[in-house]
Amino acid sequence: MLNIAFFSEAGSKRGYGHLIRSYTIFEKFNTQNSIFYLDSDINFDKKFNDLHYFKWKTLTLQKQYDIILIDSYEADLQIYTMLKQHSKVLICIDDFKRIDYPESIIVNFAPDANILFYPEKKLNYTYLLGLKYIPIRKNFLKLNVKKKKQIFIMLGGVDTANLSLAIIKHIQNIHIDKIVVHNDKKIAQELKKLTGIKVLYQPDDETLIQAMKESSFAITAASMSAYELAYLQIPSVVISVAKNQDSFTLLEHNITNFILHIDELNFLKKLAHQLEKKEFTITKAIDGFGAQRIYHKAMELL
């Protein structure tokens, strides 16, 4: 039996994206002796099994592992080096070549990662780059539902810019059902006061994914949900709230239909205009086997 460890992060200010994607890969290793460590100020035990909580600033390792996976915006190079020293195979989930990773499997899901971030490859590294390595949650692969004429709205696990309420109020006169996902109790209560709105407050995975799959259009953040919606072939508008989310490769590769930054002039008016468009083309390059490909490559190298 192999010893495998996963290290990731989530929370009230960090969102859930790293947890979702790394846990999806973790589930592919569940036949092995695997353990998942999470740095978070929120307890996720109701949604995820077997989480072990820790803090990056106090992390130490006392044992050796066959495989370690790390997915982080916050861990420094010293932590990556320590994890490498305690593993036979290190997997680093990367978004924008954040640091100079130690010798490892580097996974970057960006469609142009091979050109933008890793045009040059280092000796003894393994690069898993592009859309074919995006981990799609297993419930997306197995749940079958009928489409409805409805808009799905979810601005990440944490609506950091507090946009959901403003968006809903602006598009309220568009005569189509609207489903809003929100994890803040106070804002969810405000949303429930509006007519024609169904609010999902902290939904479980099955409820969330069913609502996504039933929808004919979506408004989402520049996060894992944008890729998941593309996998489902659902047209979307991506709302960008941070500079590192201004990746227009999402648009160039037909992952989303439109990208709006919250600082744009007439932001809400432009958003409403996009909802009136009818014809869209979504990429079919995301096939749902990304986590499996990462698993097989790690086992092959081991």
Order of alpha helices (4+ residues) and beta strands (2+ residues): beta-alpha-beta-beta-beta-alpha-beta-beta-alpha-beta-alpha-beta-alpha-beta-alpha-beta-alpha-beta-alpha-beta-alpha-beta-alpha-alpha
